[in-house]
Amino acid sequence: MRLRWKLTLSYTLVTAGAILLIEIGLLAVAAFLLTRADALPRILVPILSDATAELAPALEATPPHRAALETWLEVLVKEGRLARPDQDGLKLNLNPASLQWAVVTDAQGEFVAAYPQPPCGQGKALAACLPPEALTLTGRALAGERNSGQLSFADEQGLYAAAPITDAAGHTVGVLLLRIAWPASLRQWPREVVGTLLPSAALITLFAALIGTLFGFLTARGLTRRLTALTAAADAWSRGDFSAQVRDPSPDELGALARRLNRMAEQLENLVHSRQALAALEERNRLARDLHDAVKQQVFAAGMQLAAARRLLPQQPEAAQDAVAQADALIRQAQQELTALIQELRPAALQNKGLVATLREHLEAWASQTGIAADFRVQHEQRLPLETAQALLRVAQEALANTARHSRARHVRVRLTWSENAVRLTVEDDGQGFDAAAVQGQGLGLTSMAERVQTLGGHLEVVTRPGGGTRIEATIPLTPP
């Protein structure tokens, strides 16, 4: 899964989870409040007072419209639902609590209508068939009491509740008296109320999840765009293109990271240029050293031989001829040295022929020039990056040049071996060897060879001893460090 969709999913889950936790908390508070003994009367009586307002016209008629009143009471008892007639549309579900009966009295406290059947004959006083507690509630309602605690009474079997019926002027014209039986368990009623609220809670959660998904997608898209810009710049830098910059002016952490990476790219570019300049300087120094140690000395010796020949020519022509022959040999050696240096300055052959072919040609030319027998073997050849191939070629050239100048060897073995993770170049001669500690830092190109290999994450090993020959082994990993 891509980062954008992971972030979108996390926003969705967090938003839906937060809304769900809030709803669970509110439902838990509602359930707790509904289990209190005075919870039902506090909710029921105000709704009864508002709902009974529509009974006033039928009750004020002369005679009262008993049929309309009984129809209203029948709907109330059978459905167990009350609704306020005002604009908020608040409804109360009394189930699973069951309404046993409902009675409407007039302003004198006499029966007018009842359902399912009047506990007393119509027109008789309430005292004839109701307990004293219910009579007390009716009297309070007729007297104008509005406190829900004073208009309800609960016993072990259920609840009596009374609500005044008022006309448009606010005068009490009758009373609605209800008998509600408790459910088998008081927990059923809040559970029913909570069950009624769950569908709306589910819709709210779904709507919040959709909003969270949209917000998460938009937020994640902006974040992933900024990360994509960082990735593109990093890819360009890995290819050596340090001109790529991350343009992110934001003051947050990603913006700060982008600016730091831009500065790092500039520093890397400067470092690369410095290393390139240093490498060119080192190459020039090496060439100067090679010209000084070989060509210059040979040209100087040839000049001395020619000067001697000029002096000997008038009196000793044969001796002069020998001096000219020696000068010619020295000049040929200088020419060979110059040819070898020119070949070293042509690394482009690696791109066309590869390391193996280039190294084989160089070794054959070197053996022809020096008269030293050379043996070259390759194992498990693979394609190499140009930087690795060039470094190994330079190491081989330097090692062979040292062999020709200092070792007095008769035979050289060159091995190029690929393994699973690295490539190894071995140059071994049977010359006189040297004391590695004694020549430390005094030339022979060992430092230059080691630096070339170490730049690519490899290492150089030199095994030698006086009279025991020399083995130079360069190992470079196939994957970049």
DRENDO-1510 file (C-alpha; in Angstrom, 1 decimal, always signed):
<recs>
REC; n; res; u; v; w
REC; 1; MET; +0.0; +0.0; +0.0 .
REC; 2; ARG; +1.4; +3.4; -1.0 .
REC; 3; LEU; +2.1; +6.0; +1.7 .
REC; 4; ARG; -0.8; +8.3; +0.5 .
REC; 5; TRP; -3.4; +5.6; +1.1 .
REC; 6; LYS; -1.8; +4.6; +4.4 .
REC; 7; LEU; -2.1; +8.2; +5.6 .
REC; 8; THR; -5.7; +8.4; +4.3 .
REC; 9; LEU; -6.7; +5.2; +6.0 .
REC; 10; SER; -5.1; +6.4; +9.3 .
REC; 11; TYR; -7.1; +9.7; +9.1 .
REC; 12; THR; -10.3; +7.8; +8.4 .
REC; 13; LEU; -9.8; +5.4; +11.3 .
REC; 14; VAL; -8.8; +8.2; +13.8 .
REC; 15; THR; -11.8; +10.4; +12.8 .
REC; 16; ALA; -14.3; +7.5; +13.0 .
REC; 17; GLY; -12.8; +6.2; +16.2 .
REC; 18; ALA; -12.9; +9.6; +17.9 .
REC; 19; ILE; -16.5; +10.2; +16.9 .
REC; 20; LEU; -17.4; +6.6; +18.0 .
REC; 21; LEU; -15.8; +7.1; +21.4 .
REC; 22; ILE; -17.7; +10.4; +21.9 .
REC; 23; GLU; -21.0; +8.7; +21.0 .
REC; 24; ILE; -20.3; +5.7; +23.2 .
REC; 25; GLY; -19.5; +8.2; +26.1 .
REC; 26; LEU; -22.7; +10.1; +25.5 .
REC; 27; LEU; -24.8; +6.9; +25.3 .
REC; 28; ALA; -23.2; +5.7; +28.5 .
REC; 29; VAL; -24.1; +8.9; +30.2 .
REC; 30; ALA; -27.6; +8.7; +28.9 .
REC; 31; ALA; -28.0; +5.1; +30.0 .
REC; 32; PHE; -26.7; +6.0; +33.5 .
REC; 33; LEU; -29.1; +8.9; +33.8 .
REC; 34; LEU; -32.1; +6.8; +32.6 .
REC; 35; THR; -31.5; +4.1; +35.3 .
REC; 36; ARG; -32.1; +6.7; +38.0 .
REC; 37; ALA; -35.4; +6.5; +39.8 .
REC; 38; ASP; -36.5; +10.0; +38.9 .
REC; 39; ALA; -35.2; +9.9; +35.3 .
REC; 40; LEU; -38.5; +8.8; +33.7 .
REC; 41; PRO; -40.8; +11.4; +35.4 .
REC; 42; ARG; -38.3; +14.2; +34.6 .
REC; 43; ILE; -38.5; +13.3; +30.9 .
REC; 44; LEU; -42.2; +12.2; +30.8 .
REC; 45; VAL; -44.1; +14.9; +32.6 .
REC; 46; PRO; -42.8; +17.9; +30.5 .
REC; 47; ILE; -43.6; +16.1; +27.3 .
REC; 48; LEU; -47.0; +15.1; +28.6 .
REC; 49; SER; -47.7; +18.7; +29.4 .
REC; 50; ASP; -46.9; +19.9; +25.9 .
REC; 51; ALA; -48.6; +16.9; +24.2 .
REC; 52; THR; -51.9; +17.3; +26.0 .
REC; 53; ALA; -52.4; +20.9; +24.7 .
REC; 54; GLU; -54.2; +19.4; +21.7 .
REC; 55; LEU; -56.8; +17.8; +24.1 .
REC; 56; ALA; -58.0; +21.2; +25.3 .
REC; 57; PRO; -60.4; +22.0; +22.5 .
REC; 58; ALA; -62.2; +18.6; +22.8 .
REC; 59; LEU; -62.3; +19.0; +26.6 .
REC; 60; GLU; -63.7; +22.5; +26.5 .
REC; 61; ALA; -66.6; +21.7; +24.1 .
REC; 62; THR; -70.1; +21.4; +25.6 .
REC; 63; PRO; -70.5; +18.5; +25.9 .
REC; 64; PRO; -66.9; +17.4; +25.7 .
REC; 65; HIS; -65.9; +15.4; +22.6 .
REC; 66; ARG; -65.5; +12.1; +24.4 .
REC; 67; ALA; -64.9; +10.1; +21.2 .
REC; 68; ALA; -62.0; +12.3; +20.1 .
REC; 69; LEU; -60.5; +12.1; +23.5 .
REC; 70; GLU; -60.8; +8.3; +23.7 .
REC; 71; THR; -59.2; +8.0; +20.2 .
REC; 72; TRP; -56.3; +10.1; +21.3 .
REC; 73; LEU; -55.9; +8.0; +24.5 .
REC; 74; GLU; -56.1; +4.7; +22.5 .
REC; 75; VAL; -53.3; +5.7; +20.2 .
REC; 76; LEU; -51.2; +6.7; +23.2 .
REC; 77; VAL; -51.8; +3.4; +25.1 .
REC; 78; LYS; -51.4; +1.1; +22.1 .
REC; 79; GLU; -48.3; +2.8; +20.5 .
REC; 80; GLY; -46.7; +4.0; +23.7 .
REC; 81; ARG; -45.3; +7.1; +22.0 .
REC; 82; LEU; -45.7; +10.8; +22.7 .
REC; 83; ALA; -44.7; +13.7; +20.5 .
REC; 84; ARG; -44.4; +17.4; +21.2 .
REC; 85; PRO; -46.5; +19.4; +18.7 .
REC; 86; ASP; -44.0; +22.3; +18.6 .
REC; 87; GLN; -41.2; +22.8; +16.1 .
REC; 88; ASP; -38.5; +20.6; +17.7 .
REC; 89; GLY; -40.5; +17.4; +17.1 .
REC; 90; LEU; -39.1; +15.7; +20.2 .
REC; 91; LYS; -40.5; +12.2; +20.6 .
REC; 92; LEU; -40.5; +9.8; +23.6 .
REC; 93; ASN; -40.7; +6.0; +23.3 .
REC; 94; LEU; -42.2; +4.5; +26.4 .
REC; 95; ASN; -41.7; +0.9; +25.3 .
REC; 96; PRO; -40.9; -1.6; +26.8 .
REC; 97; ALA; -42.6; +0.0; +29.8 .
REC; 98; SER; -46.3; -0.6; +29.2 .
REC; 99; LEU; -49.1; +1.8; +29.7 .
REC; 100; GLN; -51.8; +0.1; +31.7 .
REC; 101; TRP; -54.4; +2.9; +31.3 .
REC; 102; ALA; -54.9; +6.6; +30.6 .
REC; 103; VAL; -57.6; +8.8; +32.0 .
REC; 104; VAL; -58.7; +12.4; +31.2 .
REC; 105; THR; -60.6; +14.4; +33.8 .
REC; 106; ASP; -62.2; +17.8; +33.6 .
REC; 107; ALA; -61.4; +20.8; +35.7 .
REC; 108; GLN; -63.6; +19.4; +38.6 .
REC; 109; GLY; -61.7; +16.1; +38.7 .
REC; 110; GLU; -64.4; +13.9; +37.2 .
REC; 111; PHE; -63.9; +11.3; +34.5 .
REC; 112; VAL; -64.4; +12.4; +30.9 .
REC; 113; ALA; -62.6; +9.7; +28.9 .
REC; 114; ALA; -60.4; +6.7; +29.5 .
REC; 115; TYR; -58.7; +3.8; +27.7 .
REC; 116; PRO; -58.7; +0.8; +27.7 .
REC; 117; GLN; -61.7; +1.1; +30.0 .
REC; 118; PRO; -62.6; +3.6; +32.7 .
REC; 119; PRO; -61.6; +2.3; +36.1 .
REC; 120; CYS; -64.8; +4.0; +37.4 .
REC; 121; GLY; -68.0; +5.0; +35.7 .
REC; 122; GLN; -67.9; +8.2; +33.7 .
REC; 123; GLY; -68.7; +11.3; +35.6 .
REC; 124; LYS; -67.8; +9.9; +39.0 .
REC; 125; ALA; -65.2; +11.3; +41.2 .
REC; 126; LEU; -61.7; +10.0; +41.1 .
REC; 127; ALA; -61.8; +9.0; +44.8 .
REC; 128; ALA; -64.2; +6.2; +43.9 .
REC; 129; CYS; -61.5; +4.0; +42.2 .
REC; 130; LEU; -58.0; +5.5; +42.5 .
REC; 131; PRO; -55.4; +5.2; +45.3 .
REC; 132; PRO; -54.8; +8.3; +47.4 .
REC; 133; GLU; -51.4; +8.9; +45.7 .
REC; 134; ALA; -53.0; +9.3; +42.3 .
REC; 135; LEU; -55.7; +11.6; +43.7 .
REC; 136; THR; -52.9; +13.7; +45.2 .
REC; 137; LEU; -51.2; +14.0; +41.8 .
REC; 138; THR; -54.5; +15.0; +40.1 .
REC; 139; GLY; -55.2; +17.6; +42.7 .
REC; 140; ARG; -51.7; +19.1; +42.3 .
REC; 141; ALA; -52.1; +19.2; +38.5 .
REC; 142; LEU; -55.5; +21.0; +38.8 .
REC; 143; ALA; -54.0; +23.4; +41.2 .
REC; 144; GLY; -51.4; +24.5; +38.6 .
REC; 145; GLU; -48.4; +22.5; +39.8 .
REC; 146; ARG; -45.7; +22.2; +37.1 .
REC; 147; ASN; -42.9; +20.4; +38.9 .
REC; 148; SER; -42.4; +16.9; +37.5 .
REC; 149; GLY; -41.3; +15.6; +40.9 .
REC; 150; GLN; -44.7; +16.7; +42.3 .
REC; 151; LEU; -46.7; +15.3; +39.5 .
REC; 152; SER; -45.4; +11.7; +39.6 .
REC; 153; PHE; -45.4; +8.8; +42.1 .
REC; 154; ALA; -43.7; +5.5; +41.8 .
REC; 155; ASP; -44.4; +2.3; +43.6 .
REC; 156; GLU; -43.1; -1.3; +43.2 .
REC; 157; GLN; -45.5; -2.1; +40.3 .
REC; 158; GLY; -45.1; +1.1; +38.3 .
REC; 159; LEU; -45.5; +4.8; +38.0 .
REC; 160; TYR; -48.4; +7.3; +38.3 .
REC; 161; ALA; -47.9; +10.5; +36.3 .
REC; 162; ALA; -50.2; +13.4; +35.9 .
REC; 163; ALA; -50.1; +16.4; +33.4 .
REC; 164; PRO; -52.3; +19.4; +33.4 .
REC; 165; ILE; -54.3; +20.1; +30.2 .
REC; 166; THR; -54.2; +23.8; +29.5 .
REC; 167; ASP; -56.1; +26.0; +27.0 .
REC; 168; ALA; -54.6; +28.7; +24.8 .
REC; 169; ALA; -54.8; +31.2; +27.6 .
REC; 170; GLY; -52.9; +28.9; +30.0 .
REC; 171; HIS; -55.9; +27.9; +32.1 .
REC; 172; THR; -56.1; +24.4; +33.4 .
REC; 173; VAL; -59.1; +22.7; +31.9 .
REC; 174; GLY; -58.4; +19.1; +32.9 .
REC; 175; VAL; -55.8; +16.5; +33.8 .
REC; 176; LEU; -54.3; +13.5; +31.9 .
REC; 177; LEU; -53.4; +10.7; +34.4 .
REC; 178; LEU; -51.4; +7.7; +33.3 .
REC; 179; ARG; -50.5; +4.4; +34.9 .
REC; 180; ILE; -47.2; +2.9; +33.6 .
REC; 181; ALA; -46.1; -0.6; +34.6 .
REC; 182; TRP; -42.5; -1.2; +35.2 .
REC; 183; PRO; -40.8; -3.6; +32.7 .
REC; 184; ALA; -39.4; -6.9; +34.0 .
REC; 185; SER; -36.0; -5.2; +34.3 .
REC; 186; LEU; -35.4; -1.5; +34.7 .
REC; 187; ARG; -32.4; -1.9; +32.4 .
REC; 188; GLN; -34.7; -2.7; +29.4 .
REC; 189; TRP; -36.0; +0.8; +29.1 .
REC; 190; PRO; -32.6; +2.6; +28.8 .
REC; 191; ARG; -31.5; -0.2; +26.5 .
REC; 192; GLU; -34.5; +0.5; +24.3 .
REC; 193; VAL; -33.7; +4.2; +24.2 .
REC; 194; VAL; -30.1; +3.5; +23.4 .
REC; 195; GLY; -31.2; +1.1; +20.6 .
REC; 196; THR; -33.3; +3.9; +19.2 .
REC; 197; LEU; -30.4; +6.3; +19.1 .
REC; 198; LEU; -27.9; +3.8; +17.6 .
REC; 199; PRO; -29.0; +4.2; +13.9 .
REC; 200; SER; -28.5; +8.0; +14.1 .
REC; 201; ALA; -25.1; +7.4; +15.8 .
REC; 202; ALA; -24.1; +5.0; +13.0 .
REC; 203; LEU; -25.0; +7.6; +10.4 .
REC; 204; ILE; -23.0; +10.3; +12.2 .
REC; 205; THR; -20.0; +7.9; +12.4 .
REC; 206; LEU; -20.3; +7.1; +8.7 .
REC; 207; PHE; -20.5; +10.8; +7.8 .
REC; 208; ALA; -17.5; +11.6; +10.0 .
REC; 209; ALA; -15.6; +8.8; +8.4 .
REC; 210; LEU; -16.3; +10.1; +4.9 .
REC; 211; ILE; -15.2; +13.6; +6.0 .
REC; 212; GLY; -12.0; +12.1; +7.6 .
REC; 213; THR; -11.3; +10.2; +4.4 .
REC; 214; LEU; -11.6; +13.3; +2.2 .
REC; 215; PHE; -9.5; +15.4; +4.6 .
REC; 216; GLY; -6.9; +12.6; +4.9 .
REC; 217; PHE; -6.6; +12.2; +1.2 .
REC; 218; LEU; -6.1; +15.9; +0.6 .
REC; 219; THR; -3.6; +16.1; +3.4 .
REC; 220; ALA; -1.7; +13.0; +2.4 .
REC; 221; ARG; -1.6; +14.1; -1.2 .
REC; 222; GLY; +0.3; +17.3; -0.3 .
REC; 223; LEU; +2.6; +15.3; +2.0 .
REC; 224; THR; +3.4; +12.7; -0.6 .
REC; 225; ARG; +4.0; +15.4; -3.3 .
REC; 226; ARG; +6.7; +16.9; -1.0 .
REC; 227; LEU; +8.2; +13.5; -0.3 .
REC; 228; THR; +8.2; +12.7; -4.1 .
REC; 229; ALA; +10.1; +16.0; -4.7 .
REC; 230; LEU; +12.7; +14.9; -2.2 .
REC; 231; THR; +13.0; +11.4; -3.8 .
REC; 232; ALA; +13.4; +12.9; -7.3 .
REC; 233; ALA; +16.2; +15.2; -6.1 .
REC; 234; ALA; +17.9; +12.3; -4.2 .
REC; 235; ASP; +17.8; +10.2; -7.4 .
REC; 236; ALA; +19.4; +13.1; -9.4 .
REC; 237; TRP; +22.1; +13.5; -6.8 .
REC; 238; SER; +22.8; +9.7; -6.9 .
REC; 239; ARG; +23.4; +10.1; -10.7 .
REC; 240; GLY; +25.9; +13.0; -10.1 .
REC; 241; ASP; +23.5; +15.7; -11.1 .
REC; 242; PHE; +23.8; +18.2; -8.2 .
REC; 243; SER; +21.9; +20.9; -10.0 .
REC; 244; ALA; +18.6; +19.5; -8.8 .
REC; 245; GLN; +17.2; +21.4; -5.9 .
REC; 246; VAL; +14.2; +20.8; -3.6 .
REC; 247; ARG; +12.0; +23.9; -3.6 .
REC; 248; ASP; +10.0; +23.6; -0.4 .
REC; 249; PRO; +9.7; +27.0; +1.4 .
REC; 250; SER; +7.5; +25.5; +4.2 .
REC; 251; PRO; +8.7; +26.2; +7.7 .
REC; 252; ASP; +7.9; +22.8; +9.0 .
REC; 253; GLU; +10.2; +19.8; +9.5 .
REC; 254; LEU; +10.0; +18.6; +5.8 .
REC; 255; GLY; +10.9; +22.1; +4.6 .
REC; 256; ALA; +13.8; +22.3; +7.0 .
REC; 257; LEU; +15.0; +18.8; +5.8 .
REC; 258; ALA; +14.7; +19.9; +2.2 .
REC; 259; ARG; +16.9; +23.0; +2.8 .
REC; 260; ARG; +19.5; +20.9; +4.7 .
REC; 261; LEU; +19.6; +18.4; +1.8 .
REC; 262; ASN; +20.1; +21.3; -0.7 .
REC; 263; ARG; +23.0; +22.5; +1.3 .
REC; 264; MET; +24.4; +18.9; +1.5 .
REC; 265; ALA; +24.1; +18.6; -2.3 .
REC; 266; GLU; +26.1; +21.8; -2.7 .
REC; 267; GLN; +28.7; +20.6; -0.3 .
REC; 268; LEU; +28.9; +17.2; -2.1 .
REC; 269; GLU; +29.2; +19.0; -5.5 .
REC; 270; ASN; +32.1; +21.0; -4.1 .
REC; 271; LEU; +33.6; +17.9; -2.6 .
REC; 272; VAL; +33.4; +16.0; -6.0 .
REC; 273; HIS; +35.0; +18.9; -7.8 .
REC; 274; SER; +37.7; +19.0; -5.2 .
REC; 275; ARG; +38.3; +15.3; -5.4 .
REC; 276; GLN; +38.4; +15.6; -9.2 .
REC; 277; ALA; +40.9; +18.4; -9.0 .
REC; 278; LEU; +43.0; +16.4; -6.5 .
REC; 279; ALA; +42.8; +13.3; -8.7 .
REC; 280; ALA; +44.1; +15.3; -11.6 .
REC; 281; LEU; +46.8; +16.8; -9.5 .
REC; 282; GLU; +47.8; +13.3; -8.3 .
REC; 283; GLU; +47.9; +12.0; -11.8 .
REC; 284; ARG; +50.1; +14.9; -12.9 .
REC; 285; ASN; +52.4; +14.3; -10.0 .
REC; 286; ARG; +52.6; +10.6; -10.9 .
REC; 287; LEU; +53.3; +11.4; -14.5 .
REC; 288; ALA; +56.0; +13.9; -13.4 .
REC; 289; ARG; +57.5; +11.3; -11.2 .
REC; 290; ASP; +57.5; +8.7; -14.0 .
REC; 291; LEU; +59.0; +11.1; -16.4 .
REC; 292; HIS; +61.7; +12.0; -13.9 .
REC; 293; ASP; +62.5; +8.5; -12.8 .
REC; 294; ALA; +62.6; +6.9; -16.3 .
REC; 295; VAL; +62.4; +9.1; -19.3 .
REC; 296; LYS; +64.5; +12.0; -18.0 .
REC; 297; GLN; +67.2; +9.7; -16.8 .
REC; 298; GLN; +67.3; +7.8; -20.1 .
REC; 299; VAL; +67.4; +11.0; -22.1 .
REC; 300; PHE; +70.2; +12.4; -19.9 .
REC; 301; ALA; +72.2; +9.1; -20.3 .
REC; 302; ALA; +71.7; +9.2; -24.0 .
REC; 303; GLY; +72.9; +12.8; -24.1 .
REC; 304; MET; +76.1; +11.7; -22.2 .
REC; 305; GLN; +76.7; +8.9; -24.6 .
REC; 306; LEU; +76.3; +11.2; -27.6 .
REC; 307; ALA; +78.7; +13.7; -26.1 .
REC; 308; ALA; +81.2; +11.0; -25.5 .
REC; 309; ALA; +80.8; +9.8; -29.1 .
REC; 310; ARG; +81.5; +13.3; -30.4 .
REC; 311; ARG; +84.8; +13.4; -28.5 .
REC; 312; LEU; +85.8; +9.9; -29.5 .
REC; 313; LEU; +84.9; +10.2; -33.1 .
REC; 314; PRO; +88.1; +11.8; -34.5 .
REC; 315; GLN; +90.5; +9.4; -32.8 .
REC; 316; GLN; +88.5; +6.3; -31.8 .
REC; 317; PRO; +85.7; +5.8; -34.3 .
REC; 318; GLU; +84.9; +2.3; -33.1 .
REC; 319; ALA; +84.4; +3.5; -29.5 .
REC; 320; ALA; +82.3; +6.4; -30.7 .
REC; 321; GLN; +80.2; +4.0; -32.6 .
REC; 322; ASP; +79.6; +1.9; -29.4 .
REC; 323; ALA; +78.6; +5.1; -27.6 .
REC; 324; VAL; +76.1; +6.0; -30.3 .
REC; 325; ALA; +74.6; +2.5; -30.1 .
REC; 326; GLN; +74.2; +2.8; -26.4 .
REC; 327; ALA; +72.6; +6.2; -26.9 .
REC; 328; ASP; +70.2; +4.7; -29.5 .
REC; 329; ALA; +69.2; +2.0; -27.0 .
REC; 330; LEU; +68.6; +4.5; -24.3 .
REC; 331; ILE; +66.5; +6.6; -26.7 .
REC; 332; ARG; +64.4; +3.5; -27.6 .
REC; 333; GLN; +63.8; +2.8; -23.9 .
REC; 334; ALA; +62.6; +6.4; -23.4 .
REC; 335; GLN; +60.4; +6.0; -26.4 .
REC; 336; GLN; +58.9; +2.9; -24.9 .
REC; 337; GLU; +58.3; +4.6; -21.5 .
REC; 338; LEU; +56.6; +7.5; -23.3 .
REC; 339; THR; +54.4; +5.0; -25.2 .
REC; 340; ALA; +53.4; +3.3; -22.0 .
REC; 341; LEU; +52.5; +6.6; -20.3 .
REC; 342; ILE; +50.4; +7.6; -23.4 .
REC; 343; GLN; +48.5; +4.3; -23.1 .
REC; 344; GLU; +47.8; +5.0; -19.5 .
REC; 345; LEU; +46.2; +8.3; -20.5 .
REC; 346; ARG; +43.7; +6.5; -22.7 .
REC; 347; PRO; +41.0; +5.0; -20.3 .
REC; 348; ALA; +38.4; +5.3; -23.1 .
REC; 349; ALA; +39.5; +1.9; -24.3 .
REC; 350; LEU; +37.8; +0.5; -21.2 .
REC; 351; GLN; +34.4; +1.6; -22.5 .
REC; 352; ASN; +34.9; -0.1; -25.9 .
REC; 353; LYS; +36.9; -3.2; -25.0 .
REC; 354; GLY; +36.3; -3.8; -21.3 .
REC; 355; LEU; +38.7; -4.3; -18.5 .
REC; 356; VAL; +39.9; -7.8; -19.5 .
REC; 357; ALA; +40.8; -7.0; -23.1 .
REC; 358; THR; +42.4; -3.7; -22.2 .
REC; 359; LEU; +44.4; -5.3; -19.4 .
REC; 360; ARG; +45.5; -8.1; -21.6 .
REC; 361; GLU; +46.7; -5.7; -24.3 .
REC; 362; HIS; +48.6; -3.6; -21.8 .
REC; 363; LEU; +50.2; -6.7; -20.3 .
REC; 364; GLU; +51.4; -7.9; -23.7 .
REC; 365; ALA; +52.9; -4.6; -24.6 .
REC; 366; TRP; +54.5; -4.3; -21.1 .
REC; 367; ALA; +56.0; -7.8; -21.4 .
REC; 368; SER; +57.3; -6.9; -24.9 .
REC; 369; GLN; +58.9; -3.7; -23.7 .
REC; 370; THR; +60.4; -5.1; -20.5 .
REC; 371; GLY; +61.3; -8.6; -21.6 .
REC; 372; ILE; +59.6; -10.0; -18.4 .
REC; 373; ALA; +57.4; -13.0; -19.0 .
REC; 374; ALA; +53.8; -12.4; -18.1 .
REC; 375; ASP; +50.9; -14.8; -17.4 .
REC; 376; PHE; +47.3; -13.5; -17.3 .
REC; 377; ARG; +44.2; -15.5; -16.2 .
REC; 378; VAL; +40.5; -14.5; -15.7 .
REC; 379; GLN; +37.8; -16.3; -13.7 .
REC; 380; HIS; +34.1; -15.8; -13.7 .
REC; 381; GLU; +34.2; -12.6; -15.7 .
REC; 382; GLN; +31.3; -10.1; -15.2 .
REC; 383; ARG; +30.6; -6.6; -16.4 .
REC; 384; LEU; +32.0; -3.9; -14.2 .
REC; 385; PRO; +31.2; -0.2; -13.6 .
REC; 386; LEU; +33.6; +2.1; -15.5 .
REC; 387; GLU; +34.9; +3.5; -12.2 .
REC; 388; THR; +35.8; +0.1; -10.9 .
REC; 389; ALA; +37.4; -1.0; -14.1 .
REC; 390; GLN; +39.4; +2.1; -14.4 .
REC; 391; ALA; +40.6; +1.8; -10.8 .
REC; 392; LEU; +41.7; -1.8; -11.3 .
REC; 393; LEU; +43.5; -0.9; -14.6 .
REC; 394; ARG; +45.4; +1.9; -12.9 .
REC; 395; VAL; +46.4; -0.4; -10.0 .
REC; 396; ALA; +47.6; -3.0; -12.5 .
REC; 397; GLN; +49.6; -0.4; -14.5 .
REC; 398; GLU; +51.2; +1.0; -11.4 .
REC; 399; ALA; +52.1; -2.5; -10.0 .
REC; 400; LEU; +53.6; -3.5; -13.4 .
REC; 401; ALA; +55.6; -0.3; -13.6 .
REC; 402; ASN; +57.0; -0.8; -10.1 .
REC; 403; THR; +57.9; -4.4; -11.1 .
REC; 404; ALA; +59.7; -3.2; -14.2 .
REC; 405; ARG; +61.6; -0.5; -12.3 .
REC; 406; HIS; +62.5; -2.2; -9.0 .
REC; 407; SER; +61.9; -5.9; -8.8 .
REC; 408; ARG; +64.3; -7.5; -11.3 .
REC; 409; ALA; +61.7; -10.1; -11.8 .
REC; 410; ARG; +61.7; -12.7; -14.5 .
REC; 411; HIS; +58.0; -13.7; -14.4 .
REC; 412; VAL; +54.8; -11.9; -13.5 .
REC; 413; ARG; +51.4; -13.5; -12.8 .
REC; 414; VAL; +48.2; -11.4; -13.1 .
REC; 415; ARG; +44.9; -12.7; -11.9 .
REC; 416; LEU; +41.4; -11.1; -12.3 .
REC; 417; THR; +38.8; -13.0; -10.3 .
REC; 418; TRP; +35.1; -12.3; -9.7 .
REC; 419; SER; +33.3; -13.7; -6.7 .
REC; 420; GLU; +29.6; -13.2; -5.6 .
REC; 421; ASN; +30.2; -9.8; -4.0 .
REC; 422; ALA; +33.6; -8.5; -5.1 .
REC; 423; VAL; +36.2; -8.5; -7.9 .
REC; 424; ARG; +39.9; -9.2; -7.0 .
REC; 425; LEU; +43.0; -8.2; -9.0 .
REC; 426; THR; +46.3; -9.9; -8.1 .
REC; 427; VAL; +49.7; -8.9; -9.5 .
REC; 428; GLU; +52.5; -11.2; -8.3 .
REC; 429; ASP; +56.2; -11.3; -9.4 .
REC; 430; ASP; +59.2; -13.4; -8.5 .
REC; 431; GLY; +61.5; -10.4; -8.0 .
REC; 432; GLN; +63.7; -9.3; -5.2 .
REC; 433; GLY; +60.9; -7.9; -3.1 .
REC; 434; PHE; +61.3; -5.1; -0.6 .
REC; 435; ASP; +60.8; -4.1; +3.0 .
REC; 436; ALA; +57.3; -2.6; +3.1 .
REC; 437; ALA; +57.9; -0.8; +6.4 .
REC; 438; ALA; +61.1; +0.7; +5.1 .
REC; 439; VAL; +59.5; +2.2; +2.0 .
REC; 440; GLN; +56.3; +3.4; +3.7 .
REC; 441; GLY; +55.4; +6.9; +2.3 .
REC; 442; GLN; +58.5; +6.9; +0.0 .
REC; 443; GLY; +56.8; +6.3; -3.3 .
REC; 444; LEU; +56.4; +3.1; -5.3 .
REC; 445; GLY; +52.8; +4.2; -6.0 .
REC; 446; LEU; +51.4; +2.1; -3.1 .
REC; 447; THR; +49.6; +5.0; -1.5 .
REC; 448; SER; +48.1; +6.0; -4.8 .
REC; 449; MET; +46.9; +2.5; -5.5 .
REC; 450; ALA; +45.4; +2.2; -2.0 .
REC; 451; GLU; +43.6; +5.5; -2.3 .
REC; 452; ARG; +42.1; +4.4; -5.7 .
REC; 453; VAL; +40.7; +1.2; -4.2 .
REC; 454; GLN; +39.5; +2.7; -0.9 .
REC; 455; THR; +37.5; +5.4; -2.8 .
REC; 456; LEU; +35.4; +2.5; -4.1 .
REC; 457; GLY; +35.0; +0.8; -0.7 .
REC; 458; GLY; +37.7; -1.8; -1.4 .
REC; 459; HIS; +41.1; -2.5; +0.2 .
REC; 460; LEU; +44.6; -3.1; -1.0 .
REC; 461; GLU; +46.9; -5.7; +0.4 .
REC; 462; VAL; +50.7; -5.8; -0.2 .
REC; 463; VAL; +52.6; -9.0; +0.7 .
REC; 464; THR; +56.3; -8.8; +0.2 .
REC; 465; ARG; +59.7; -9.4; +1.8 .
REC; 466; PRO; +63.3; -8.9; +0.7 .
REC; 467; GLY; +64.2; -11.7; -1.7 .
REC; 468; GLY; +60.8; -13.2; -1.7 .
REC; 469; GLY; +58.9; -11.5; -4.5 .
REC; 470; THR; +55.9; -9.2; -4.2 .
REC; 471; ARG; +52.1; -9.8; -4.3 .
REC; 472; ILE; +49.7; -6.9; -4.7 .
REC; 473; GLU; +46.0; -7.7; -4.3 .
REC; 474; ALA; +43.2; -5.2; -4.8 .
REC; 475; THR; +39.6; -6.1; -3.8 .
REC; 476; ILE; +36.7; -3.9; -4.7 .
REC; 477; PRO; +33.0; -4.8; -3.9 .
REC; 478; LEU; +30.6; -5.2; -6.8 .
REC; 479; THR; +28.0; -3.1; -5.0 .
REC; 480; PRO; +28.8; +0.6; -4.2 .
REC; 481; PRO; +29.5; +1.3; -0.5 .
</recs>
